[in-house]
Amino acid sequence: MADFKHWKEQRLSRADASRKGSVDEPIEEIVRLLNGRETFCTTSSCSGRVVVLEQPPAAPPAAGAAGFEIQKQSCTWLMVTHQLCSTKDVLTSLQKAAADAIFKFEPFVLHVQCQDLEDAQLLHTVAIEAGFRNSGITVSRKGKIMMAVRSTHCLEVPLTQKGRLMVSEEYADFVVQVANRKMKENWKRINRFYSSLKFALENKDHSRSSSSEEKEKGNDVDSCGRKKSEAANKDGGSCFSEQNKNLESEDDSQSNASIFH
């Protein structure tokens, strides 16, 4: 636990190395909630985005390769937004394309390092129930536990080839509207995830608190039992000897009453 805490402090003290340089507003509360817990540390995130990417001329694919694959590191970003987008913005961005351009919608993604497998499983359950059904847990050889919150409702459409628009403006408008619907659904799932995560963590805290209280009560009862037993052994009676005396007194009174009735 000490090692995880130390690593987390170092991780969170670093500058944000993402292209944007900060956490996306729609997921700020989720990131804050997780990093506020001792057992979680977020490592990367994106609330969801619509992008237009230009690919450099591709080399001939190797044998067995899938062919049309995006290599983001060598791409030029023509447009990116984490909000709903307009067809006009997309078409304007395509005017800058000299090579093949792809329109993409990418949903919410979050990577979290977890201290224990139990914590990762809790996060996984919440993610699946919120609709992020491509989520998963990985454990490295060194025991590093990573939980990835992912979804499958992506969209990827090629729009230009060598700078030439290959679709009609009507079709471009169609895919933009599809992406915007996916973005709205993405936001709904993010809200469900946040609400469910808060509920699950509060329940976990409550269970731990109740368990601790029960344990303390058990210790008190055991201590009381031992002390009373010791006292009773000295007196030659049970730990409830005083209570038994009272009951015996009540029984005697009832017996006497019945005799003289």
Solvent accessible surface area in square Angstrom, and as a share of the most:
residue,aa,sasa,rsa
1,M,137,0.61
2,A,79,0.61
3,D,123,0.64
4,F,20,0.08
5,K,117,0.50
6,H,108,0.48
7,W,64,0.22
8,K,19,0.08
9,E,99,0.44
10,Q,93,0.41
11,R,71,0.26
12,L,82,0.41
13,S,93,0.60
14,R,146,0.53
15,A,96,0.74
16,D,70,0.36
17,A,106,0.82
18,S,58,0.37
19,R,169,0.62
20,K,107,0.45
21,G,39,0.38
22,S,59,0.38
23,V,50,0.29
24,D,10,0.05
25,E,139,0.62
26,P,52,0.32
27,I,1,0.00
28,E,67,0.30
29,E,89,0.40
30,I,2,0.01
31,V,15,0.09
32,R,140,0.51
33,L,43,0.22
34,L,0,0.00
35,N,33,0.17
36,G,67,0.64
37,R,56,0.20
38,E,117,0.53
39,T,20,0.11
40,F,2,0.01
41,C,0,0.00
42,T,14,0.08
43,T,29,0.17
44,S,58,0.37
45,S,40,0.26
46,C,16,0.10
47,S,0,0.00
48,G,0,0.00
49,R,46,0.17
50,V,0,0.00
51,V,0,0.00
52,V,0,0.00
53,L,0,0.00
54,E,21,0.09
55,Q,19,0.09
56,P,61,0.38
57,P,126,0.79
58,A,99,0.76
59,A,81,0.63
60,P,123,0.77
61,P,92,0.58
62,A,77,0.59
63,A,111,0.86
64,G,89,0.86
65,A,54,0.42
66,A,85,0.66
67,G,38,0.37
68,F,116,0.49
69,E,88,0.39
70,I,33,0.17
71,Q,112,0.50
72,K,79,0.34
73,Q,188,0.84
74,S,64,0.41
75,C,17,0.10
76,T,74,0.43
77,W,51,0.18
78,L,18,0.09
79,M,29,0.13
80,V,65,0.38
81,T,31,0.18
82,H,37,0.16
83,Q,98,0.43
84,L,74,0.37
85,C,13,0.08
86,S,48,0.31
87,T,24,0.14
88,K,158,0.67
89,D,75,0.39
90,V,0,0.00
91,L,36,0.18
92,T,71,0.41
93,S,5,0.03
94,L,11,0.06
95,Q,149,0.66
96,K,129,0.55
97,A,11,0.09
98,A,84,0.65
99,A,17,0.13
100,D,46,0.24
101,A,0,0.00
102,I,0,0.00
103,F,0,0.00
104,K,23,0.10
105,F,1,0.00
106,E,26,0.11
107,P,11,0.07
108,F,1,0.00
109,V,41,0.24
110,L,0,0.00
111,H,58,0.26
112,V,0,0.00
113,Q,19,0.08
114,C,3,0.02
115,Q,39,0.17
116,D,66,0.34
117,L,84,0.42
118,E,113,0.51
119,D,2,0.01
120,A,0,0.00
121,Q,92,0.41
122,L,37,0.18
123,L,0,0.00
124,H,53,0.24
125,T,69,0.40
126,V,7,0.04
127,A,0,0.00
128,I,45,0.23
129,E,121,0.54
130,A,1,0.01
131,G,10,0.09
132,F,0,0.00
133,R,161,0.59
134,N,67,0.34
135,S,13,0.08
136,G,19,0.18
137,I,54,0.28
138,T,90,0.53
139,V,87,0.50
140,S,54,0.35
141,R,249,0.91
142,K,199,0.84
143,G,44,0.42
144,K,93,0.39
145,I,21,0.10
146,M,38,0.17
147,M,0,0.00
148,A,8,0.06
149,V,0,0.00
150,R,89,0.33
151,S,8,0.05
152,T,98,0.57
153,H,25,0.11
154,C,71,0.43
155,L,33,0.16
156,E,90,0.40
157,V,18,0.10
158,P,69,0.43
159,L,0,0.00
160,T,7,0.04
161,Q,97,0.43
162,K,167,0.71
163,G,28,0.27
164,R,170,0.62
165,L,66,0.33
166,M,96,0.43
167,V,36,0.21
168,S,66,0.43
169,E,111,0.50
170,E,142,0.63
171,Y,89,0.34
172,A,0,0.00
173,D,58,0.30
174,F,113,0.47
175,V,3,0.02
176,V,0,0.00
177,Q,75,0.33
178,V,25,0.14
179,A,0,0.00
180,N,15,0.08
181,R,144,0.52
182,K,48,0.20
183,M,0,0.00
184,K,102,0.43
185,E,57,0.25
186,N,0,0.00
187,W,66,0.23
188,K,119,0.51
189,R,44,0.16
190,I,4,0.02
191,N,98,0.50
192,R,105,0.38
193,F,0,0.00
194,Y,58,0.22
195,S,69,0.44
196,S,39,0.25
197,L,0,0.00
198,K,80,0.34
199,F,130,0.54
200,A,21,0.16
201,L,3,0.02
202,E,101,0.45
203,N,71,0.36
204,K,27,0.11
205,D,61,0.31
206,H,125,0.56
207,S,65,0.42
208,R,131,0.48
209,S,55,0.36
210,S,40,0.26
211,S,70,0.45
212,S,59,0.38
213,E,95,0.42
214,E,123,0.55
215,K,144,0.61
216,E,108,0.48
217,K,132,0.56
218,G,38,0.37
219,N,85,0.44
220,D,96,0.50
221,V,106,0.61
222,D,75,0.39
223,S,34,0.22
224,C,55,0.33
225,G,30,0.29
226,R,132,0.48
227,K,139,0.59
228,K,86,0.37
229,S,47,0.30
230,E,105,0.47
231,A,53,0.41
232,A,6,0.04
233,N,114,0.58
234,K,174,0.74
235,D,119,0.62
236,G,73,0.71
237,G,34,0.33
238,S,55,0.35
239,C,42,0.25
240,F,113,0.47
241,S,34,0.22
242,E,116,0.52
243,Q,102,0.45
244,N,60,0.31
245,K,121,0.51
246,N,84,0.43
247,L,89,0.44
248,E,102,0.46
249,S,64,0.41
250,E,97,0.43
251,D,81,0.42
252,D,84,0.43
253,S,67,0.43
254,Q,124,0.55
255,S,57,0.37
256,N,80,0.41
257,A,64,0.49
258,S,78,0.51
259,I,124,0.63
260,F,172,0.72
261,H,203,0.90
